[in-house]
Amino acid sequence: MGERVSVADEVFDRLDADGDGMLVADDYRTNAERLLQSYGMGPSAPKGRALIEASLALWERQAEQVDRDHDGRIGREEYREWFASLTASASPEVLAVLHAQFNVADRDGDGLMERHEYAVWRSLRSVQTEAAEAAFDLADTDGDGVITWDDFTAAARNHGLAALLFGP
């Protein structure tokens, strides 16, 4: 359980763009924009719009489910509780954000993510290269050095989403 809390805290801290200890919609937008900037992409690009829209939809869903006092903010404890409730397949909103991120990381837009692209994507989320490569191997079941979104989601069902995002 301690490892899951640690991961939840890492994600919370990354999402908390202004470092005030609370998550709000602007934190989700800022986080998406920062990822886009890492790839040299703006928020008005089609992939950029998709990521921002998915991120804000995730915020709205989390605010409904997690913001117990309905103050428009999610605190660390509220976030930890939500994170602990995630299943291997996660929510449609979480998967939509990950799919949008996957598409941004797929630089040539061919629907295939190469090992290097995967490692870069995860490194932008503070995942060590070795852990990212091990996670990639979980999804690359045929060993051809590329994964599709379907490969990713199948591996998430088989191994858990956390293993694919943070390493097994």
N, C-alpha and C positions, 0 to 999 in steps of 0.2 A: 504494500500500500504506500510506503514511503516513497518509492520510486515514482509512482503515479502522481503523488502530490508534488514531487520535485518537477516532473514534466509539466504538470498543470501550472506551476509557478513560473517556469521558464516561458511558457506560451503566454501567460498573463502579462509578464513583464515585457515581452516583445510587443504584445498588443497595446499596452499602456504607453501610447506614443508620447504623452507629455509627462509621464512619470508621477502622476498625482495619486496613484494607488486606486484609481477607479477607471472602469471601462465605460466609454460612451460611444455613440455612433461615429463621431469624428476620429476616434482612435482606430476604428476598423477601416475607415476611408484612408487615413494617413498610412496605415500599415500596407494597404493595397498599393497606394501610390509609391511608397518606398520600394516595394518589390518591383514595380514597373520601372522605376528609375534605375534600379540595378541592372535591368535589361535594356536600358536606353529607350524605353517605350513611354509614351505619354498616356494620360487618362482618357484622351479622346480617340485613341486607336481602338479598333474593334475589340481586340483582346483586352485592352485596358478597361474599356467600358464594361465588358463582361465580368472582369475581376472585381471592379468596384461595385457593380450591381449585386453580384453574388455575396460580397463581403457585407454590404448593407442589409441584404436579406438575412444573412446569418445573424447580424446584430439584432434585427427586429425579432427574429425567432428566439434568440437568447434572452432578449429583454422580456419577452412574454413569459418564458419559462423560468428564468433565473432571478430576475429583479423582483424579489419578494416584496420590497417596500414601495415599488413602483415610482421610484424617484428618478428614473431615466439613467441610472448608473448601476454598474455591476461591480461589487467589491470582490476582493480576493477570495474570501470564504465562499461567497455565492458561486464564483467561477469554479473553485475546487469541487464543490458539490456537483455542478453540472458536468465537469470533466470526468468525475468518477462515474457518472451515469452513462457515459458513452459506451456503446457496444462496438463490436468489431467492425460493423458496417457503418456506424455513425449515422447521423441524421442526413436527410437530403440536402439541407443547407450547408453542412460541413463538406459533404461530397461535392456540392456545386462550387464551393470556394476552391477546393483542391483541384477539381477539374479545370477551373479557370487558370489556376496557377500552373498546372500541368501544361496547358496550352501556351501560356506565356513562356515557359521554360523550353518548350518544343520550338526552337528558334526558326527552323525552316518550315514549320507548319504542316509536316507530312503525317502527323498523328503518331509518330514514333519518337520515343525518347531514348536517346543513347545513354550509355553508362555515364559518360562525362557530363551530359546535360543534367542527368539526375543528380549527380554529385554536386554540381554547381547550384541547382535548385535547393537542395537540402542544406548546402553550406551557407546559403543566404538566410537560412533559418537556424544557424549555429549548430548544425549537425556535422560531426567529424567525418572526414572522407571515408575512413574505414567503415564506420557505421552506415553511411549512405551506400557504400558499395555492397555491404552485406544485405541491406534492405533491397537494393536493386536485384540482387541474386534471388531473393524470394519471389520476385515478380517475373523474372526472366526464366521461366520454367523450361523453355526450349533451348536456352543457352546461346541464342543468336546475337546477343549484345544489344538488343533493343526491346522496349516494352511499349505496349499500347495502353490506352486508358482501361480497356477491358482486362488486360493483364494485371494492371494495378489494382482494380477493384476485386478481381478474383483472389489475388494474394491478400488483400485486406480481409476478405471473408475467411480465408484459410489460416492466416497468421495474426490477424489483428491489425487495425489501422496504425496503432502506435509503433508496431514493429517496422512498418513501411515508412513512417515519417521520421522516426528517431533511431532506427536500427534494432535488430532483434536482440 
